[in-house]
Amino acid sequence: MAFFEPARQLYLKHGFEFCGPFADYPEDPNSCFMHQALHTTASQIRLCGQ
């Protein structure tokens, strides 16, 4: 749907990529699925309370 194109472009601009449905979601012509890989190094990980 063209109405959502600006939102999709915003997500793409910020590193998201299109992917297939996940979990139990079925293919749907009115939906799109996107994901973004998160890369974390050990120095960026902080445990709660520390």
KERO-915089 format. One record per atom (N, C-alpha, C, O, CB): residue number from 1; z, y, x; residue in three letters. Coordinates in Angstrom, 1 decimal. Glycine has a CB too. Example, Ala and Ser with C-alpha at 12.3 -4.5 7.8 and 13.67 -1.06 7.14 Angstrom:
NODE	1	7.8	-5.7	13.2	ALA
NODE	1	7.8	-4.5	12.3	ALA
NODE	1	7.8	-3.3	13.2	ALA
NODE	1	8.5	-3.3	14.2	ALA
NODE	1	9.0	-4.5	11.3	ALA
NODE	2	7.1	-2.2	12.8	SER
NODE	2	7.1	-1.1	13.7	SER
NODE	2	7.9	0.0	12.9	SER
NODE	2	8.0	1.1	13.4	SER
NODE	2	5.7	-0.6	14.1	SER
This chain:
NODE	1	0.0	-1.2	0.8	MET
NODE	1	0.0	0.0	0.0	MET
NODE	1	0.0	1.2	0.9	MET
NODE	1	0.9	1.4	1.8	MET
NODE	1	1.2	0.0	-1.0	MET
NODE	2	-0.9	2.1	0.7	ALA
NODE	2	-1.1	3.3	1.5	ALA
NODE	2	0.1	4.2	1.5	ALA
NODE	2	0.4	4.9	2.5	ALA
NODE	2	-2.3	4.1	1.1	ALA
NODE	3	0.9	4.2	0.5	PHE
NODE	3	2.1	5.0	0.3	PHE
NODE	3	3.1	4.8	1.5	PHE
NODE	3	3.7	5.7	2.0	PHE
NODE	3	2.8	4.8	-1.0	PHE
NODE	4	3.1	3.5	2.0	PHE
NODE	4	4.1	3.1	3.0	PHE
NODE	4	3.5	3.3	4.4	PHE
NODE	4	4.3	3.0	5.4	PHE
NODE	4	4.5	1.7	2.8	PHE
NODE	5	2.3	3.7	4.6	GLU
NODE	5	1.7	3.7	5.9	GLU
NODE	5	2.4	4.7	6.9	GLU
NODE	5	2.6	4.3	8.0	GLU
NODE	5	0.2	4.2	5.8	GLU
NODE	6	2.9	5.9	6.4	PRO
NODE	6	3.6	6.7	7.4	PRO
NODE	6	4.9	6.0	7.9	PRO
NODE	6	5.3	6.2	9.0	PRO
NODE	6	4.0	8.0	6.7	PRO
NODE	7	5.6	5.3	7.0	ALA
NODE	7	6.8	4.6	7.5	ALA
NODE	7	6.4	3.5	8.5	ALA
NODE	7	7.1	3.3	9.5	ALA
NODE	7	7.5	3.9	6.3	ALA
NODE	8	5.4	2.8	8.2	ARG
NODE	8	4.9	1.7	9.2	ARG
NODE	8	4.6	2.3	10.5	ARG
NODE	8	4.9	1.8	11.6	ARG
NODE	8	3.7	0.9	8.6	ARG
NODE	9	3.9	3.5	10.5	GLN
NODE	9	3.5	4.1	11.8	GLN
NODE	9	4.7	4.6	12.5	GLN
NODE	9	4.8	4.6	13.7	GLN
NODE	9	2.6	5.3	11.5	GLN
NODE	10	5.7	5.1	11.8	LEU
NODE	10	7.0	5.5	12.4	LEU
NODE	10	7.6	4.3	13.2	LEU
NODE	10	8.1	4.4	14.3	LEU
NODE	10	8.0	6.1	11.4	LEU
NODE	11	7.7	3.2	12.5	TYR
NODE	11	8.3	2.0	13.1	TYR
NODE	11	7.5	1.5	14.3	TYR
NODE	11	8.1	1.2	15.4	TYR
NODE	11	8.4	0.8	12.1	TYR
NODE	12	6.2	1.6	14.2	LEU
NODE	12	5.3	1.2	15.4	LEU
NODE	12	5.5	2.1	16.5	LEU
NODE	12	5.6	1.7	17.7	LEU
NODE	12	3.8	1.2	15.0	LEU
NODE	13	5.7	3.4	16.3	LYS
NODE	13	5.9	4.4	17.3	LYS
NODE	13	7.2	4.2	18.1	LYS
NODE	13	7.3	4.5	19.3	LYS
NODE	13	6.0	5.8	16.7	LYS
NODE	14	8.1	3.5	17.4	HIS
NODE	14	9.4	3.3	18.0	HIS
NODE	14	9.6	1.8	18.5	HIS
NODE	14	10.7	1.3	18.7	HIS
NODE	14	10.6	3.6	17.1	HIS
NODE	15	8.5	1.2	18.7	GLY
NODE	15	8.5	-0.1	19.4	GLY
NODE	15	8.6	-1.3	18.5	GLY
NODE	15	8.6	-2.5	19.1	GLY
NODE	15	9.6	-0.2	20.3	GLY
NODE	16	8.5	-1.2	17.2	PHE
NODE	16	8.5	-2.4	16.4	PHE
NODE	16	7.1	-2.9	16.4	PHE
NODE	16	6.1	-2.2	16.6	PHE
NODE	16	8.9	-2.0	14.9	PHE
NODE	17	7.0	-4.2	16.1	GLU
NODE	17	5.7	-5.0	16.0	GLU
NODE	17	5.7	-5.8	14.7	GLU
NODE	17	6.7	-6.2	14.2	GLU
NODE	17	5.5	-5.9	17.3	GLU
NODE	18	4.5	-5.9	14.2	PHE
NODE	18	4.3	-6.8	13.0	PHE
NODE	18	4.5	-8.2	13.4	PHE
NODE	18	4.2	-8.7	14.5	PHE
NODE	18	2.9	-6.6	12.4	PHE
NODE	19	5.1	-9.0	12.5	CYS
NODE	19	5.3	-10.4	12.7	CYS
NODE	19	5.2	-11.1	11.3	CYS
NODE	19	5.0	-10.4	10.3	CYS
NODE	19	6.7	-10.7	13.3	CYS
NODE	20	5.3	-12.4	11.3	GLY
NODE	20	5.2	-13.1	10.0	GLY
NODE	20	6.6	-13.1	9.3	GLY
NODE	20	7.6	-12.6	9.9	GLY
NODE	20	4.8	-14.6	10.3	GLY
NODE	21	6.6	-13.6	8.1	PRO
NODE	21	7.9	-13.6	7.4	PRO
NODE	21	8.9	-14.4	8.1	PRO
NODE	21	8.6	-15.3	8.9	PRO
NODE	21	7.7	-14.3	6.0	PRO
NODE	22	10.2	-14.1	7.9	PHE
NODE	22	11.3	-14.9	8.6	PHE
NODE	22	12.2	-15.4	7.5	PHE
NODE	22	12.2	-15.0	6.3	PHE
NODE	22	12.0	-13.9	9.6	PHE
NODE	23	13.1	-16.3	8.0	ALA
NODE	23	14.0	-17.0	7.1	ALA
NODE	23	13.2	-17.6	5.9	ALA
NODE	23	12.3	-18.3	6.2	ALA
NODE	23	15.1	-16.0	6.5	ALA
NODE	24	13.7	-17.4	4.7	ASP
NODE	24	13.0	-18.0	3.6	ASP
NODE	24	12.1	-17.1	2.8	ASP
NODE	24	11.6	-17.4	1.7	ASP
NODE	24	14.0	-18.6	2.6	ASP
NODE	25	11.8	-15.9	3.4	TYR
NODE	25	10.9	-15.0	2.8	TYR
NODE	25	9.5	-15.5	2.7	TYR
NODE	25	8.9	-16.0	3.7	TYR
NODE	25	10.9	-13.6	3.5	TYR
NODE	26	8.8	-15.5	1.5	PRO
NODE	26	7.4	-15.9	1.4	PRO
NODE	26	6.5	-14.8	1.8	PRO
NODE	26	6.8	-13.6	1.9	PRO
NODE	26	7.1	-16.4	0.0	PRO
NODE	27	5.2	-15.2	2.1	GLU
NODE	27	4.2	-14.2	2.3	GLU
NODE	27	4.1	-13.4	1.0	GLU
NODE	27	4.1	-14.0	0.0	GLU
NODE	27	2.8	-14.9	2.7	GLU
NODE	28	3.9	-12.1	1.2	ASP
NODE	28	3.8	-11.2	0.0	ASP
NODE	28	2.8	-10.1	0.3	ASP
NODE	28	3.0	-9.4	1.3	ASP
NODE	28	5.2	-10.7	-0.4	ASP
NODE	29	1.8	-9.9	-0.5	PRO
NODE	29	0.8	-8.9	-0.1	PRO
NODE	29	1.4	-7.4	-0.2	PRO
NODE	29	0.8	-6.5	0.3	PRO
NODE	29	-0.4	-9.0	-1.1	PRO
NODE	30	2.5	-7.3	-0.8	ASN
NODE	30	3.2	-6.0	-0.9	ASN
NODE	30	4.2	-5.7	0.1	ASN
NODE	30	4.9	-4.7	0.1	ASN
NODE	30	3.8	-5.8	-2.3	ASN
NODE	31	4.4	-6.7	1.0	SER
NODE	31	5.4	-6.6	2.0	SER
NODE	31	4.8	-6.7	3.4	SER
NODE	31	3.8	-7.4	3.6	SER
NODE	31	6.6	-7.6	1.8	SER
NODE	32	5.5	-6.2	4.4	CYS
NODE	32	5.1	-6.4	5.8	CYS
NODE	32	6.4	-6.7	6.5	CYS
NODE	32	7.5	-6.3	6.1	CYS
NODE	32	4.3	-5.2	6.4	CYS
NODE	33	6.3	-7.5	7.6	PHE
NODE	33	7.5	-7.9	8.4	PHE
NODE	33	7.3	-7.3	9.8	PHE
NODE	33	6.2	-7.4	10.4	PHE
NODE	33	7.7	-9.4	8.4	PHE
NODE	34	8.4	-6.8	10.3	MET
NODE	34	8.3	-6.2	11.6	MET
NODE	34	9.6	-6.6	12.4	MET
NODE	34	10.6	-6.9	11.8	MET
NODE	34	8.2	-4.6	11.6	MET
NODE	35	9.5	-6.6	13.7	HIS
NODE	35	10.6	-6.9	14.5	HIS
NODE	35	10.6	-6.0	15.8	HIS
NODE	35	9.5	-5.5	16.1	HIS
NODE	35	10.7	-8.4	14.9	HIS
NODE	36	11.7	-5.9	16.4	GLN
NODE	36	11.8	-5.2	17.7	GLN
NODE	36	12.7	-6.0	18.6	GLN
NODE	36	13.9	-6.3	18.3	GLN
NODE	36	12.3	-3.8	17.5	GLN
NODE	37	12.2	-6.4	19.8	ALA
NODE	37	13.0	-7.1	20.7	ALA
NODE	37	14.0	-6.2	21.4	ALA
NODE	37	13.7	-5.1	21.8	ALA
NODE	37	12.1	-7.8	21.8	ALA
NODE	38	15.3	-6.6	21.5	LEU
NODE	38	16.3	-5.8	22.1	LEU
NODE	38	16.6	-6.4	23.4	LEU
NODE	38	16.9	-7.6	23.5	LEU
NODE	38	17.6	-5.7	21.2	LEU
NODE	39	16.5	-5.6	24.5	HIS
NODE	39	16.8	-6.1	25.8	HIS
NODE	39	18.1	-5.5	26.3	HIS
NODE	39	18.2	-4.3	26.3	HIS
NODE	39	15.6	-5.8	26.8	HIS
NODE	40	19.0	-6.4	26.7	THR
NODE	40	20.3	-5.9	27.1	THR
NODE	40	20.6	-6.5	28.5	THR
NODE	40	20.4	-7.7	28.7	THR
NODE	40	21.4	-6.3	26.1	THR
NODE	41	21.1	-5.7	29.4	THR
NODE	41	21.5	-6.2	30.7	THR
NODE	41	23.0	-6.5	30.6	THR
NODE	41	23.7	-5.9	29.8	THR
NODE	41	21.1	-5.3	31.8	THR
NODE	42	23.5	-7.3	31.5	ALA
NODE	42	24.9	-7.6	31.6	ALA
NODE	42	25.8	-6.3	31.7	ALA
NODE	42	26.9	-6.2	31.2	ALA
NODE	42	25.3	-8.5	32.7	ALA
NODE	43	25.3	-5.3	32.4	SER
NODE	43	26.1	-4.1	32.6	SER
NODE	43	26.2	-3.2	31.3	SER
NODE	43	27.0	-2.3	31.2	SER
NODE	43	25.5	-3.2	33.7	SER
NODE	44	25.3	-3.5	30.4	GLN
NODE	44	25.3	-2.8	29.1	GLN
NODE	44	26.2	-3.4	28.1	GLN
NODE	44	26.5	-2.8	27.0	GLN
NODE	44	23.9	-2.7	28.6	GLN
NODE	45	26.7	-4.6	28.3	ILE
NODE	45	27.5	-5.4	27.3	ILE
NODE	45	28.9	-5.0	27.5	ILE
NODE	45	29.5	-5.1	28.6	ILE
NODE	45	27.3	-6.9	27.5	ILE
NODE	46	29.6	-4.6	26.4	ARG
NODE	46	31.0	-4.2	26.5	ARG
NODE	46	31.6	-5.0	25.4	ARG
NODE	46	31.3	-4.9	24.2	ARG
NODE	46	31.2	-2.7	26.3	ARG
NODE	47	32.7	-5.8	25.7	LEU
NODE	47	33.4	-6.6	24.8	LEU
NODE	47	34.3	-5.7	24.0	LEU
NODE	47	34.9	-4.7	24.5	LEU
NODE	47	34.1	-7.7	25.4	LEU
NODE	48	34.6	-6.0	22.7	CYS
NODE	48	35.5	-5.2	21.9	CYS
NODE	48	36.9	-5.2	22.5	CYS
NODE	48	37.4	-6.2	23.0	CYS
NODE	48	35.5	-5.8	20.4	CYS
NODE	49	37.5	-4.0	22.5	GLY
NODE	49	38.8	-3.9	23.1	GLY
NODE	49	38.9	-3.8	24.6	GLY
NODE	49	40.0	-3.7	25.1	GLY
NODE	49	39.6	-5.1	22.6	GLY
NODE	50	37.8	-3.7	25.2	GLN
NODE	50	37.8	-3.6	26.7	GLN
NODE	50	37.1	-2.3	27.1	GLN
NODE	50	37.0	-2.1	28.3	GLN
NODE	50	37.1	-4.8	27.4	GLN
